[in-house]
C-alpha cells in the first residue's frame, strides 16, 4: 500500500480512479503530512457495489455471532498493540495532544469490546405472547444491509468506531468516508480490520471530499443505512438526499452546550476550584473542537465576577503548541478555514457588545511553537446574551461565552434556549437541585458535577437539531438492525373467511 492508495474496495488498496490526490496537512505548522487518494463518485460506486455483493452473497451477515464477536475482540487487541502509533497519527493529523490521542485509542478499544459483548449476551429473539398455545411468536433482529458512514474531522478514529463496531457486530457491510481533512487514523483502522480477518468487501473506505463522495453515498440506491456525524448544514443536506431514497438515517449534528454553575457549587474553596477547572475542561479540551464542548458558561450572579476572573486567569496560562510536545495542553485548530471561522465569531461577538476577558487573537509568534500553525488563544467572552451569534451557533473553537442567571428557573430557561440539545452540565452542592435541574434540561447527555465523560454502554445523541437517532449503548446497536416478527402457527387449519 503506497501513500496514495488510501481507498480500499473489495479487499484491495488502490488509488483514486481519476488518479487525483490530496495533501493532508499538519495543523501545527501547515506542512504536508501525507498524500492521499482523492476519491470521487466512481470510487464511491465501486465501494458500494463491493459492499452490496459482500452482503447479498458473502458469509459475513450469516456468520455466527460468536465469530463476529471474536473478530471485534481481535480488532480491539490490535488497537492496543498499535496504541502509540495510532495516537501519534491522530495527534499529528488533528492537532490534539498526544495524550488525548492515547485516550481516543483506549476509548475506541472499549467500543469494540463493548459491542462484542453486547451481541454475545443477546438471546435468540424476544418471544411474544400471542395468547394461544398454538402460536409461537418471536421478534428477531437482522442486519440492515449496506451502511454508508460519514465521520467528522475532530474525532476521526473515535467517531469511526462508534459506527463501525455496531455495524459489524450486527452483521452489516459498510463504506466509510472519513473527513478529507483528517483521514489517516481511519485508514489505519481499516488496515486492522483486514488484519483481523474481515472478509473482502465487508469494510470499504473512500477518502475524498463530501462533494462528490459523501453526497453520492447518501443518495446511492444500493445503500440501506446512512449514518452521518458532522455539521448541521452539510448533515441536513446529506440526510435529505438519503431520506429521498427511503434509507434508514442516523444524524449527529453537533451542539451548543450549556454548563450551568450554581453559587452553592463554589461555597468552599475546593468546590470553587473544581467548578473552575471543570469549566476550563468543558470549553477548551481539543481547543474547543468538540461537539459536546461546554461553550456556554451559565453562572449564578453572586459568584460571577470571582468565577470569571479566575477562569480567565487560568485560561491565559494554557500552554499552546504542537500536540506531540511535552507540556503542551492545547494544540492548533485543524485548518486555516477553522481558524478564520473562529476569528469571525470573536469579531462578531465584540461588535455585539461582548467583553473580552482573555484571548481573542492568535498568539504572538514568540508565545507558541511552531509559529506557522493554526493556533488561537483560549478566549473568554463575558456579558453575553442569547441574541449573539457566538451564543447561538456552534463555533467549534476555543471560545467560552458567559451568561448570568439569578433563579433556578432562569438557569433552566437559558440552558434550554438553543436549537441544539446534545449535552449539558449542572454544578451544584445541592443534590436535589442538581438532579431536578438535570431532569429539566432538554439535552441527550447531562452531567452533574462533571463534564465530558461518556460510557460506551450509554446512548449518545441529542434533542432538537443535534440530530436523529443514538450511537453507543443497546440503541446504538439497534440502529444497524432491522426487527423481524416471525409468527408460527403450530396447528394450521382453514380459516373459512370466504364462503366459497
ChimeraX attribute file (.defattr): number of C-alpha atoms within 10 A of each C-alpha:
attribute: neighborCount
match mode: 1-to-1
recipient: residues
	/A:1	11
	/A:2	10
	/A:3	12
	/A:4	21
	/A:5	20
	/A:6	29
	/A:7	26
	/A:8	27
	/A:9	24
	/A:10	20
	/A:11	15
	/A:12	14
	/A:13	17
	/A:14	19
	/A:15	24
	/A:16	24
	/A:17	15
	/A:18	13
	/A:19	13
	/A:20	14
	/A:21	19
	/A:22	18
	/A:23	16
	/A:24	19
	/A:25	20
	/A:26	24
	/A:27	28
	/A:28	29
	/A:29	18
	/A:30	16
	/A:31	13
	/A:32	12
	/A:33	15
	/A:34	14
	/A:35	16
	/A:36	24
	/A:37	24
	/A:38	25
	/A:39	27
	/A:40	23
	/A:41	19
	/A:42	14
	/A:43	25
	/A:44	30
	/A:45	18
	/A:46	18
	/A:47	26
	/A:48	29
	/A:49	19
	/A:50	23
	/A:51	30
	/A:52	24
	/A:53	16
	/A:54	24
	/A:55	23
	/A:56	13
	/A:57	11
	/A:58	17
	/A:59	13
	/A:60	23
	/A:61	23
	/A:62	14
	/A:63	11
	/A:64	12
	/A:65	19
	/A:66	14
	/A:67	14
	/A:68	23
	/A:69	23
	/A:70	17
	/A:71	21
	/A:72	27
	/A:73	21
	/A:74	18
	/A:75	26
	/A:76	24
	/A:77	17
	/A:78	17
	/A:79	22
	/A:80	16
	/A:81	11
	/A:82	13
	/A:83	19
	/A:84	16
	/A:85	17
	/A:86	24
	/A:87	25
	/A:88	21
	/A:89	20
	/A:90	29
	/A:91	25
	/A:92	25
	/A:93	26
	/A:94	30
	/A:95	33
	/A:96	32
	/A:97	30
	/A:98	25
	/A:99	18
	/A:100	20
	/A:101	28
	/A:102	20
	/A:103	15
	/A:104	21
	/A:105	26
	/A:106	17
	/A:107	19
	/A:108	24
	/A:109	23
	/A:110	18
	/A:111	26
	/A:112	27
	/A:113	22
	/A:114	23
	/A:115	29
	/A:116	26
	/A:117	17
	/A:118	16
	/A:119	18
	/A:120	16
	/A:121	11
	/A:122	10
	/A:123	8
	/A:124	10
	/A:125	15
	/A:126	13
	/A:127	13
	/A:128	14
	/A:129	11
	/A:130	12
	/A:131	9
	/A:132	10
	/A:133	10
	/A:134	12
	/A:135	16
	/A:136	16
	/A:137	19
	/A:138	17
	/A:139	14
	/A:140	16
	/A:141	16
	/A:142	16
	/A:143	23
	/A:144	24
	/A:145	25
	/A:146	28
	/A:147	32
	/A:148	32
	/A:149	25
	/A:150	27
	/A:151	28
	/A:152	21
	/A:153	19
	/A:154	25
	/A:155	21
	/A:156	24
	/A:157	28
	/A:158	23
	/A:159	23
	/A:160	23
	/A:161	22
	/A:162	23
	/A:163	27
	/A:164	27
	/A:165	24
	/A:166	30
	/A:167	26
	/A:168	27
	/A:169	28
	/A:170	28
	/A:171	25
	/A:172	28
	/A:173	32
	/A:174	31
	/A:175	31
	/A:176	28
	/A:177	29
	/A:178	28
	/A:179	22
	/A:180	22
	/A:181	23
	/A:182	27
	/A:183	27
	/A:184	25
	/A:185	25
	/A:186	26
	/A:187	22
	/A:188	17
	/A:189	19
	/A:190	21
	/A:191	15
	/A:192	19
	/A:193	21
	/A:194	15
	/A:195	12
	/A:196	18
	/A:197	11
	/A:198	19
	/A:199	16
	/A:200	20
	/A:201	25
	/A:202	29
	/A:203	27
	/A:204	27
	/A:205	27
	/A:206	31
	/A:207	34
	/A:208	29
	/A:209	18
	/A:210	19
	/A:211	10
	/A:212	14
	/A:213	22
	/A:214	29
	/A:215	19
	/A:216	22
	/A:217	29
	/A:218	30
	/A:219	21
	/A:220	19
	/A:221	14
	/A:222	18
	/A:223	26
	/A:224	22
	/A:225	26
	/A:226	28
	/A:227	26
	/A:228	28
	/A:229	24
	/A:230	22
	/A:231	18
	/A:232	19
	/A:233	10
	/A:234	16
	/A:235	21
	/A:236	18
	/A:237	12
	/A:238	24
	/A:239	23
	/A:240	15
	/A:241	19
	/A:242	26
	/A:243	15
	/A:244	11
	/A:245	15
	/A:246	14
	/A:247	21
	/A:248	19
	/A:249	22
	/A:250	23
	/A:251	26
	/A:252	27
	/A:253	25
	/A:254	26
	/A:255	34
	/A:256	27
	/A:257	28
	/A:258	33
	/A:259	30
	/A:260	31
	/A:261	28
	/A:262	28
	/A:263	20
	/A:264	16
	/A:265	22
	/A:266	20
	/A:267	13
	/A:268	11
	/A:269	10
	/A:270	10
	/A:271	18
	/A:272	19
	/A:273	16
	/A:274	17
	/A:275	24
	/A:276	19
	/A:277	15
	/A:278	19
	/A:279	27
	/A:280	24
	/A:281	18
	/A:282	26
	/A:283	32
	/A:284	25
	/A:285	21
	/A:286	26
	/A:287	27
	/A:288	25
	/A:289	25
	/A:290	23
	/A:291	24
	/A:292	24
	/A:293	34
	/A:294	31
	/A:295	32
	/A:296	27
	/A:297	27
	/A:298	25
	/A:299	23
	/A:300	22
	/A:301	16
	/A:302	14
	/A:303	18
	/A:304	19
	/A:305	13
	/A:306	10
	/A:307	22
	/A:308	20
	/A:309	15
	/A:310	14
	/A:311	20
	/A:312	22
	/A:313	14
	/A:314	15
	/A:315	22
	/A:316	15
	/A:317	11
	/A:318	16
	/A:319	16
	/A:320	24
	/A:321	27
	/A:322	29
	/A:323	28
	/A:324	19
	/A:325	13
	/A:326	11
	/A:327	13
	/A:328	19
	/A:329	22
	/A:330	26
	/A:331	30
	/A:332	31
	/A:333	28
	/A:334	29
	/A:335	20
	/A:336	15
	/A:337	10
	/A:338	16
	/A:339	19
	/A:340	13
	/A:341	15
	/A:342	22
	/A:343	17
	/A:344	13
	/A:345	21
	/A:346	23
	/A:347	15
	/A:348	15
	/A:349	22
	/A:350	17
	/A:351	11
	/A:352	15
	/A:353	14
	/A:354	21
	/A:355	16
	/A:356	17
	/A:357	18
	/A:358	20
	/A:359	19
	/A:360	21
	/A:361	15
	/A:362	17
	/A:363	16
	/A:364	12
	/A:365	12
	/A:366	8
	/A:367	12
	/A:368	22
	/A:369	17
	/A:370	17
	/A:371	17
	/A:372	13
	/A:373	26
	/A:374	25
	/A:375	32
	/A:376	26
	/A:377	25
	/A:378	29
	/A:379	23
	/A:380	28
	/A:381	26
	/A:382	25
	/A:383	14
	/A:384	24
	/A:385	19
	/A:386	12
	/A:387	9
	/A:388	18
	/A:389	16
	/A:390	28
	/A:391	23
	/A:392	17
	/A:393	14
	/A:394	22
	/A:395	26
	/A:396	26
	/A:397	29
	/A:398	29
	/A:399	30
	/A:400	26
	/A:401	25
	/A:402	22
	/A:403	23
	/A:404	22
	/A:405	20
	/A:406	13
	/A:407	12
	/A:408	15
	/A:409	12
	/A:410	13
	/A:411	25
	/A:412	20
	/A:413	14
	/A:414	20
	/A:415	27
	/A:416	18
	/A:417	15
	/A:418	19
	/A:419	14
	/A:420	25
	/A:421	28
	/A:422	28
	/A:423	29
	/A:424	31
	/A:425	28
	/A:426	28
	/A:427	29
	/A:428	22
	/A:429	17
	/A:430	12
	/A:431	12
	/A:432	10
	/A:433	15
	/A:434	21
	/A:435	15
	/A:436	13
	/A:437	22
	/A:438	21
	/A:439	11
	/A:440	13
	/A:441	22
	/A:442	21
	/A:443	24
	/A:444	18
	/A:445	22
	/A:446	23
	/A:447	18
	/A:448	18
	/A:449	20
	/A:450	18
	/A:451	24
	/A:452	19
	/A:453	7
	/A:454	13
	/A:455	13
	/A:456	20
	/A:457	17
	/A:458	14
	/A:459	19
	/A:460	21
	/A:461	24
	/A:462	25
	/A:463	19
	/A:464	16
	/A:465	18
	/A:466	26
	/A:467	24
	/A:468	18
	/A:469	19
	/A:470	21
	/A:471	26
	/A:472	25
	/A:473	20
	/A:474	18
	/A:475	17
	/A:476	25
	/A:477	24
	/A:478	21
	/A:479	23
	/A:480	31
	/A:481	23
	/A:482	14
	/A:483	13
	/A:484	12
	/A:485	14
	/A:486	14
	/A:487	13
	/A:488	12
	/A:489	13
	/A:490	11
	/A:491	8
	/A:492	9
	/A:493	7
	/A:494	5
	/A:495	6
	/A:496	7
	/A:497	6
	/A:498	5
	/A:499	4
	/A:500	4
